Amino acid sequence: MTEPDVASSDATNIQTRIRRDGPDWVIDGRKWFITGAAHPACRVAIVMGVSDDGEDAPRHARHAMVLVPMDTPGLTVLRNVPVMNHVAPEGHCELLFHGVRVPA
């Protein structure tokens, strides 16, 4: 849920967009401190964002979550973010979603 440019421990601040395009969902955004994303057993991310059908909904009812395989084109693990000068092997990673398409 967390994002680098907003106080995203409050879900109403999330900027990642999830929109429907034909048979797919398309995701664009950045996530921050994603625990376990660098672990070799991590195969799926659960991504929370603002859905295109939720933009006119009340602030607390406009979100969607999508399962995204980690090998999906457009999903990039940018870096393993150190926490208090420690780099955990399993990661607290920064992820970039750029035109990530997953089947609806």
N, CA, C and O atoms as a GROMACS GRO file, in nm:
protein
  416
    1MET      N    1   0.082  -0.119   0.000
    1MET     CA    2   0.000   0.000   0.000
    1MET      C    3   0.087   0.126   0.000
    1MET      O    4   0.045   0.227  -0.056
    2THR      N    5   0.203   0.123   0.060
    2THR     CA    6   0.282   0.244   0.077
    2THR      C    7   0.340   0.296  -0.054
    2THR      O    8   0.373   0.218  -0.144
    3GLU      N    9   0.351   0.428  -0.064
    3GLU     CA   10   0.404   0.494  -0.183
    3GLU      C   11   0.501   0.603  -0.142
    3GLU      O   12   0.484   0.664  -0.036
    4PRO      N   13   0.604   0.631  -0.224
    4PRO     CA   14   0.709   0.724  -0.183
    4PRO      C   15   0.669   0.871  -0.182
    4PRO      O   16   0.732   0.950  -0.112
    5ASP      N   17   0.568   0.911  -0.258
    5ASP     CA   18   0.538   1.054  -0.271
    5ASP      C   19   0.422   1.102  -0.186
    5ASP      O   20   0.388   1.220  -0.188
    6VAL      N   21   0.360   1.011  -0.110
    6VAL     CA   22   0.244   1.050  -0.029
    6VAL      C   23   0.252   0.980   0.107
    6VAL      O   24   0.325   0.883   0.124
    7ALA      N   25   0.175   1.032   0.202
    7ALA     CA   26   0.163   0.967   0.332
    7ALA      C   27   0.066   0.852   0.315
    7ALA      O   28  -0.052   0.863   0.348
    8SER      N   29   0.116   0.741   0.262
    8SER     CA   30   0.024   0.637   0.217
    8SER      C   31  -0.011   0.533   0.322
    8SER      O   32  -0.068   0.429   0.288
    9SER      N   33   0.022   0.557   0.448
    9SER     CA   34  -0.035   0.470   0.550
    9SER      C   35  -0.184   0.501   0.562
    9SER      O   36  -0.260   0.426   0.624
   10ASP      N   37  -0.226   0.612   0.502
   10ASP     CA   38  -0.366   0.649   0.489
   10ASP      C   39  -0.406   0.616   0.345
   10ASP      O   40  -0.362   0.683   0.252
   11ALA      N   41  -0.489   0.515   0.326
   11ALA     CA   42  -0.523   0.467   0.192
   11ALA      C   43  -0.589   0.574   0.104
   11ALA      O   44  -0.588   0.561  -0.018
   12THR      N   45  -0.645   0.678   0.164
   12THR     CA   46  -0.708   0.782   0.082
   12THR      C   47  -0.605   0.865   0.005
   12THR      O   48  -0.642   0.941  -0.084
   13ASN      N   49  -0.476   0.850   0.039
   13ASN     CA   50  -0.371   0.925  -0.031
   13ASN      C   51  -0.310   0.849  -0.148
   13ASN      O   52  -0.228   0.905  -0.221
   14ILE      N   53  -0.346   0.724  -0.168
   14ILE     CA   54  -0.284   0.642  -0.271
   14ILE      C   55  -0.299   0.707  -0.408
   14ILE      O   56  -0.406   0.757  -0.443
   15GLN      N   57  -0.188   0.704  -0.486
   15GLN     CA   58  -0.187   0.763  -0.619
   15GLN      C   59  -0.182   0.658  -0.730
   15GLN      O   60  -0.212   0.691  -0.845
   16THR      N   61  -0.144   0.536  -0.700
   16THR     CA   62  -0.138   0.432  -0.802
   16THR      C   63  -0.276   0.414  -0.863
   16THR      O   64  -0.376   0.408  -0.792
   17ARG      N   65  -0.279   0.407  -0.997
   17ARG     CA   66  -0.405   0.396  -1.070
   17ARG      C   67  -0.422   0.255  -1.126
   17ARG      O   68  -0.329   0.193  -1.176
   18ILE      N   69  -0.545   0.207  -1.115
   18ILE     CA   70  -0.584   0.079  -1.172
   18ILE      C   71  -0.704   0.107  -1.262
   18ILE      O   72  -0.809   0.150  -1.215
   19ARG      N   73  -0.686   0.084  -1.393
   19ARG     CA   74  -0.796   0.114  -1.485
   19ARG      C   75  -0.826  -0.007  -1.573
   19ARG      O   76  -0.738  -0.089  -1.602
   20ARG      N   77  -0.949  -0.017  -1.614
   20ARG     CA   78  -0.991  -0.126  -1.701
   20ARG      C   79  -0.964  -0.088  -1.845
   20ARG      O   80  -0.997   0.023  -1.888
   21ASP      N   81  -0.905  -0.180  -1.921
   21ASP     CA   82  -0.882  -0.161  -2.063
   21ASP      C   83  -0.915  -0.293  -2.132
   21ASP      O   84  -0.832  -0.384  -2.138
   22GLY      N   85  -1.036  -0.302  -2.185
   22GLY     CA   86  -1.080  -0.426  -2.247
   22GLY      C   87  -1.082  -0.540  -2.147
   22GLY      O   88  -1.145  -0.528  -2.042
   23PRO      N   89  -1.014  -0.651  -2.178
   23PRO     CA   90  -1.017  -0.766  -2.088
   23PRO      C   91  -0.915  -0.758  -1.974
   23PRO      O   92  -0.904  -0.852  -1.895
   24ASP      N   93  -0.841  -0.647  -1.966
   24ASP     CA   94  -0.732  -0.635  -1.868
   24ASP      C   95  -0.755  -0.521  -1.771
   24ASP      O   96  -0.831  -0.428  -1.795
   25TRP      N   97  -0.684  -0.532  -1.658
   25TRP     CA   98  -0.662  -0.419  -1.569
   25TRP      C   99  -0.522  -0.367  -1.600
   25TRP      O  100  -0.430  -0.445  -1.622
   26VAL      N  101  -0.506  -0.235  -1.602
   26VAL     CA  102  -0.376  -0.173  -1.629
   26VAL      C  103  -0.338  -0.092  -1.505
   26VAL      O  104  -0.418  -0.013  -1.455
   27ILE      N  105  -0.215  -0.113  -1.456
   27ILE     CA  106  -0.169  -0.050  -1.332
   27ILE      C  107  -0.051   0.041  -1.361
   27ILE      O  108   0.042   0.002  -1.431
   28ASP      N  109  -0.057   0.163  -1.306
   28ASP     CA  110   0.052   0.260  -1.316
   28ASP      C  111   0.074   0.322  -1.179
   28ASP      O  112  -0.020   0.373  -1.118
   29GLY      N  113   0.198   0.317  -1.130
   29GLY     CA  114   0.229   0.379  -1.002
   29GLY      C  115   0.358   0.325  -0.944
   29GLY      O  116   0.428   0.245  -1.007
   30ARG      N  117   0.390   0.372  -0.822
   30ARG     CA  118   0.510   0.327  -0.749
   30ARG      C  119   0.470   0.287  -0.609
   30ARG      O  120   0.383   0.348  -0.547
   31LYS      N  121   0.535   0.183  -0.561
   31LYS     CA  122   0.514   0.136  -0.423
   31LYS      C  123   0.648   0.134  -0.352
   31LYS      O  124   0.753   0.129  -0.417
   32TRP      N  125   0.647   0.138  -0.221
   32TRP     CA  126   0.764   0.167  -0.138
   32TRP      C  127   0.762   0.080  -0.015
   32TRP      O  128   0.657   0.061   0.044
   33PHE      N  129   0.877   0.026   0.025
   33PHE     CA  130   0.889  -0.061   0.143
   33PHE      C  131   0.800  -0.185   0.132
   33PHE      O  132   0.727  -0.218   0.226
   34ILE      N  133   0.805  -0.252   0.018
   34ILE     CA  134   0.725  -0.371  -0.004
   34ILE      C  135   0.803  -0.491   0.048
   34ILE      O  136   0.893  -0.543  -0.018
   35THR      N  137   0.767  -0.534   0.167
   35THR     CA  138   0.839  -0.641   0.237
   35THR      C  139   0.827  -0.773   0.162
   35THR      O  140   0.718  -0.814   0.122
   36GLY      N  141   0.940  -0.838   0.143
   36GLY     CA  142   0.945  -0.969   0.082
   36GLY      C  143   0.954  -0.970  -0.069
   36GLY      O  144   0.964  -1.077  -0.128
   37ALA      N  145   0.950  -0.855  -0.134
   37ALA     CA  146   0.948  -0.850  -0.281
   37ALA      C  147   1.075  -0.903  -0.345
   37ALA      O  148   1.072  -0.943  -0.462
   38ALA      N  149   1.187  -0.904  -0.273
   38ALA     CA  150   1.313  -0.954  -0.329
   38ALA      C  151   1.335  -1.102  -0.299
   38ALA      O  152   1.432  -1.161  -0.346
   39HIS      N  153   1.247  -1.163  -0.221
   39HIS     CA  154   1.264  -1.303  -0.185
   39HIS      C  155   1.238  -1.390  -0.308
   39HIS      O  156   1.142  -1.366  -0.381
   40PRO      N  157   1.323  -1.489  -0.333
   40PRO     CA  158   1.305  -1.574  -0.452
   40PRO      C  159   1.172  -1.648  -0.456
   40PRO      O  160   1.127  -1.687  -0.564
   41ALA      N  161   1.108  -1.668  -0.342
   41ALA     CA  162   0.978  -1.736  -0.340
   41ALA      C  163   0.861  -1.641  -0.367
   41ALA      O  164   0.748  -1.687  -0.382
   42CYS      N  165   0.887  -1.511  -0.373
   42CYS     CA  166   0.780  -1.414  -0.397
   42CYS      C  167   0.740  -1.421  -0.544
   42CYS      O  168   0.819  -1.388  -0.633
   43ARG      N  169   0.618  -1.463  -0.570
   43ARG     CA  170   0.571  -1.479  -0.707
   43ARG      C  171   0.457  -1.385  -0.743
   43ARG      O  172   0.428  -1.364  -0.860
   44VAL      N  173   0.389  -1.328  -0.640
   44VAL     CA  174   0.271  -1.246  -0.664
   44VAL      C  175   0.272  -1.126  -0.572
   44VAL      O  176   0.307  -1.136  -0.454
   45ALA      N  177   0.233  -1.011  -0.627
   45ALA     CA  178   0.213  -0.891  -0.546
   45ALA      C  179   0.064  -0.862  -0.538
   45ALA      O  180  -0.010  -0.880  -0.635
   46ILE      N  181   0.020  -0.816  -0.422
   46ILE     CA  182  -0.118  -0.768  -0.407
   46ILE      C  183  -0.108  -0.616  -0.410
   46ILE      O  184  -0.053  -0.556  -0.318
   47VAL      N  185  -0.160  -0.556  -0.514
   47VAL     CA  186  -0.142  -0.412  -0.538
   47VAL      C  187  -0.272  -0.338  -0.511
   47VAL      O  188  -0.377  -0.373  -0.565
   48MET      N  189  -0.264  -0.236  -0.426
   48MET     CA  190  -0.380  -0.152  -0.399
   48MET      C  191  -0.365  -0.020  -0.474
   48MET      O  192  -0.258   0.041  -0.474
   49GLY      N  193  -0.473   0.021  -0.538
   49GLY     CA  194  -0.472   0.148  -0.609
   49GLY      C  195  -0.612   0.204  -0.620
   49GLY      O  196  -0.709   0.143  -0.575
   50VAL      N  197  -0.620   0.321  -0.681
   50VAL     CA  198  -0.749   0.385  -0.706
   50VAL      C  199  -0.799   0.333  -0.840
   50VAL      O  200  -0.731   0.346  -0.942
   51SER      N  201  -0.918   0.275  -0.841
   51SER     CA  202  -0.972   0.219  -0.964
   51SER      C  203  -1.043   0.326  -1.046
   51SER      O  204  -1.095   0.424  -0.991
   52ASP      N  205  -1.045   0.307  -1.178
   52ASP     CA  206  -1.109   0.404  -1.265
   52ASP      C  207  -1.259   0.414  -1.238
   52ASP      O  208  -1.318   0.520  -1.260
   53ASP      N  209  -1.320   0.307  -1.192
   53ASP     CA  210  -1.462   0.314  -1.161
   53ASP      C  211  -1.488   0.366  -1.020
   53ASP      O  212  -1.604   0.382  -0.980
   54GLY      N  213  -1.381   0.393  -0.944
   54GLY     CA  214  -1.398   0.442  -0.808
   54GLY      C  215  -1.364   0.588  -0.789
   54GLY      O  216  -1.376   0.640  -0.678
   55GLU      N  217  -1.321   0.656  -0.895
   55GLU     CA  218  -1.276   0.796  -0.880
   55GLU      C  219  -1.386   0.889  -0.831
   55GLU      O  220  -1.357   0.989  -0.765
   56ASP      N  221  -1.514   0.857  -0.862
   56ASP     CA  222  -1.624   0.942  -0.816
   56ASP      C  223  -1.686   0.892  -0.686
   56ASP      O  224  -1.780   0.951  -0.634
   57ALA      N  225  -1.632   0.782  -0.634
   57ALA     CA  226  -1.683   0.725  -0.510
   57ALA      C  227  -1.631   0.804  -0.390
   57ALA      O  228  -1.536   0.880  -0.404
   58PRO      N  229  -1.692   0.786  -0.273
   58PRO     CA  230  -1.638   0.848  -0.152
   58PRO      C  231  -1.492   0.806  -0.130
   58PRO      O  232  -1.451   0.699  -0.174
   59ARG      N  233  -1.415   0.891  -0.063
   59ARG     CA  234  -1.270   0.869  -0.045
   59ARG      C  235  -1.233   0.732   0.007
   59ARG      O  236  -1.127   0.680  -0.028
   60HIS      N  237  -1.316   0.672   0.089
   60HIS     CA  238  -1.285   0.543   0.149
   60HIS      C  239  -1.345   0.425   0.072
   60HIS      O  240  -1.341   0.312   0.119
   61ALA      N  241  -1.400   0.452  -0.047
   61ALA     CA  242  -1.465   0.345  -0.123
   61ALA      C  243  -1.420   0.344  -0.269
   61ALA      O  244  -1.495   0.298  -0.356
   62ARG      N  245  -1.303   0.395  -0.298
   62ARG     CA  246  -1.259   0.406  -0.437
   62ARG      C  247  -1.140   0.318  -0.472
   62ARG      O  248  -1.078   0.336  -0.577
   63HIS      N  249  -1.109   0.225  -0.386
   63HIS     CA  250  -0.989   0.144  -0.404
   63HIS      C  251  -1.020   0.005  -0.460
   63HIS      O  252  -1.130  -0.048  -0.446
   64ALA      N  253  -0.918  -0.051  -0.524
   64ALA     CA  254  -0.923  -0.189  -0.572
   64ALA      C  255  -0.790  -0.254  -0.540
   64ALA      O  256  -0.688  -0.186  -0.524
   65MET      N  257  -0.791  -0.385  -0.530
   65MET     CA  258  -0.667  -0.462  -0.513
   65MET      C  259  -0.662  -0.566  -0.623
   65MET      O  260  -0.763  -0.630  -0.654
   66VAL      N  261  -0.543  -0.581  -0.682
   66VAL     CA  262  -0.525  -0.671  -0.794
   66VAL      C  263  -0.405  -0.761  -0.766
   66VAL      O  264  -0.303  -0.715  -0.714
   67LEU      N  265  -0.417  -0.888  -0.799
   67LEU     CA  266  -0.304  -0.981  -0.789
   67LEU      C  267  -0.220  -0.968  -0.915
   67LEU      O  268  -0.271  -0.980  -1.027
   68VAL      N  269  -0.090  -0.943  -0.896
   68VAL     CA  270   0.001  -0.922  -1.009
   68VAL      C  271   0.119  -1.018  -0.997
   68VAL      O  272   0.197  -1.008  -0.902
   69PRO      N  273   0.135  -1.110  -1.093
   69PRO     CA  274   0.254  -1.194  -1.092
   69PRO      C  275   0.380  -1.107  -1.102
   69PRO      O  276   0.383  -1.011  -1.179
   70MET      N  277   0.483  -1.140  -1.025
   70MET     CA  278   0.604  -1.059  -1.020
   70MET      C  279   0.679  -1.054  -1.153
   70MET      O  280   0.759  -0.963  -1.175
   71ASP      N  281   0.654  -1.149  -1.243
   71ASP     CA  282   0.722  -1.148  -1.373
   71ASP      C  283   0.640  -1.080  -1.483
   71ASP      O  284   0.672  -1.096  -1.601
   72THR      N  285   0.536  -1.007  -1.446
   72THR     CA  286   0.454  -0.938  -1.544
   72THR      C  287   0.532  -0.823  -1.607
   72THR      O  288   0.595  -0.745  -1.536
   73PRO      N  289   0.529  -0.811  -1.741
   73PRO     CA  290   0.597  -0.699  -1.806
   73PRO      C  291   0.546  -0.565  -1.752
   73PRO      O  292   0.426  -0.546  -1.734
   74GLY      N  293   0.640  -0.474  -1.728
   74GLY     CA  294   0.607  -0.342  -1.674
   74GLY      C  295   0.623  -0.331  -1.524
   74GLY      O  296   0.624  -0.220  -1.470
   75LEU      N  297   0.635  -0.445  -1.455
   75LEU     CA  298   0.660  -0.445  -1.310
   75LEU      C  299   0.810  -0.458  -1.289
   75LEU      O  300   0.871  -0.557  -1.328
   76THR      N  301   0.869  -0.356  -1.226
   76THR     CA  302   1.013  -0.352  -1.204
   76THR      C  303   1.041  -0.335  -1.055
   76THR      O  304   0.984  -0.248  -0.990
   77VAL      N  305   1.129  -0.419  -1.002
   77VAL     CA  306   1.180  -0.398  -0.866
   77VAL      C  307   1.296  -0.301  -0.882
   77VAL      O  308   1.404  -0.337  -0.930
   78LEU      N  309   1.274  -0.176  -0.841
   78LEU     CA  310   1.376  -0.072  -0.860
   78LEU      C  311   1.494  -0.089  -0.766
   78LEU      O  312   1.608  -0.074  -0.808
   79ARG      N  313   1.466  -0.121  -0.640
   79ARG     CA  314   1.576  -0.136  -0.544
   79ARG      C  315   1.523  -0.195  -0.415
   79ARG      O  316   1.404  -0.191  -0.386
   80ASN      N  317   1.615  -0.249  -0.338
   80ASN     CA  318   1.589  -0.298  -0.204
   80ASN      C  319   1.625  -0.184  -0.110
   80ASN      O  320   1.742  -0.151  -0.094
   81VAL      N  321   1.525  -0.124  -0.047
   81VAL     CA  322   1.545  -0.005   0.035
   81VAL      C  323   1.603  -0.043   0.172
   81VAL      O  324   1.544  -0.124   0.242
   82PRO      N  325   1.719   0.014   0.210
   82PRO     CA  326   1.773  -0.012   0.344
   82PRO      C  327   1.683   0.048   0.452
   82PRO      O  328   1.624   0.154   0.435
   83VAL      N  329   1.673  -0.023   0.563
   83VAL     CA  330   1.597   0.025   0.678
   83VAL      C  331   1.695   0.032   0.795
   83VAL      O  332   1.745  -0.070   0.840
   84MET      N  333   1.722   0.153   0.843
   84MET     CA  334   1.816   0.176   0.952
   84MET      C  335   1.952   0.113   0.918
   84MET      O  336   2.011   0.044   1.001
   85ASN      N  337   2.002   0.138   0.798
   85ASN     CA  338   2.131   0.090   0.746
   85ASN      C  339   2.139  -0.062   0.730
   85ASN      O  340   2.248  -0.116   0.716
   86HIS      N  341   2.026  -0.129   0.733
   86HIS     CA  342   2.024  -0.274   0.713
   86HIS      C  343   1.948  -0.304   0.584
   86HIS      O  344   1.838  -0.254   0.563
   87VAL      N  345   2.007  -0.387   0.498
   87VAL     CA  346   1.941  -0.432   0.376
   87VAL      C  347   1.898  -0.576   0.398
   87VAL      O  348   1.982  -0.666   0.400
   88ALA      N  349   1.770  -0.598   0.413
   88ALA     CA  350   1.718  -0.733   0.435
   88ALA      C  351   1.723  -0.810   0.303
   88ALA      O  352   1.679  -0.758   0.200
   89PRO      N  353   1.774  -0.933   0.304
   89PRO     CA  354   1.784  -1.009   0.180
   89PRO      C  355   1.649  -1.031   0.111
   89PRO      O  356   1.642  -1.033  -0.012
   90GLU      N  357   1.543  -1.047   0.190
   90GLU     CA  358   1.411  -1.065   0.130
   90GLU      C  359   1.351  -0.934   0.080
   90GLU      O  360   1.259  -0.934  -0.003
   91GLY      N  361   1.402  -0.824   0.129
   91GLY     CA  362   1.370  -0.694   0.074
   91GLY      C  363   1.261  -0.616   0.143
   91GLY      O  364   1.167  -0.671   0.200
   92HIS      N  365   1.277  -0.488   0.134
   92HIS     CA  366   1.175  -0.386   0.160
   92HIS      C  367   1.184  -0.297   0.037
   92HIS      O  368   1.243  -0.188   0.042
   93CYS      N  369   1.128  -0.343  -0.072
   93CYS     CA  370   1.162  -0.292  -0.205
   93CYS      C  371   1.074  -0.176  -0.252
   93CYS      O  372   0.962  -0.155  -0.206
   94GLU      N  373   1.132  -0.103  -0.347
   94GLU     CA  374   1.058  -0.003  -0.424
   94GLU      C  375   1.021  -0.069  -0.556
   94GLU      O  376   1.107  -0.123  -0.625
   95LEU      N  377   0.892  -0.065  -0.589
   95LEU     CA  378   0.842  -0.126  -0.712
   95LEU      C  379   0.783  -0.020  -0.803
   95LEU      O  380   0.721   0.075  -0.757
   96LEU      N  381   0.804  -0.037  -0.932
   96LEU     CA  382   0.746   0.051  -1.034
   96LEU      C  383   0.649  -0.030  -1.118
   96LEU      O  384   0.683  -0.138  -1.166
   97PHE      N  385   0.529   0.022  -1.135
   97PHE     CA  386   0.428  -0.037  -1.221
   97PHE      C  387   0.405   0.059  -1.337
   97PHE      O  388   0.352   0.169  -1.318
   98HIS      N  389   0.446   0.018  -1.456
   98HIS     CA  390   0.433   0.105  -1.573
   98HIS      C  391   0.358   0.030  -1.684
   98HIS      O  392   0.415  -0.052  -1.756
   99GLY      N  393   0.230   0.060  -1.694
   99GLY     CA  394   0.149  -0.009  -1.794
   99GLY      C  395   0.138  -0.159  -1.770
   99GLY      O  396   0.131  -0.236  -1.866
  100VAL      N  397   0.137  -0.199  -1.644
  100VAL     CA  398   0.129  -0.341  -1.610
  100VAL      C  399  -0.012  -0.390  -1.641
  100VAL      O  400  -0.110  -0.335  -1.590
  101ARG      N  401  -0.022  -0.492  -1.724
  101ARG     CA  402  -0.150  -0.547  -1.765
  101ARG      C  403  -0.171  -0.686  -1.705
  101ARG      O  404  -0.087  -0.775  -1.718
  102VAL      N  405  -0.285  -0.702  -1.638
  102VAL     CA  406  -0.323  -0.834  -1.587
  102VAL      C  407  -0.466  -0.861  -1.630
  102VAL      O  408  -0.548  -0.769  -1.635
  103PRO      N  409  -0.496  -0.986  -1.661
  103PRO     CA  410  -0.632  -1.019  -1.703
  103PRO      C  411  -0.734  -0.991  -1.593
  103PRO      O  412  -0.710  -1.020  -1.476
  104ALA      N  413  -0.847  -0.935  -1.631
  104ALA     CA  414  -0.954  -0.910  -1.534
  104ALA      C  415  -1.012  -1.042  -1.487
  104ALA      O  416  -1.104  -1.044  -1.405
   0.00000   0.00000   0.00000
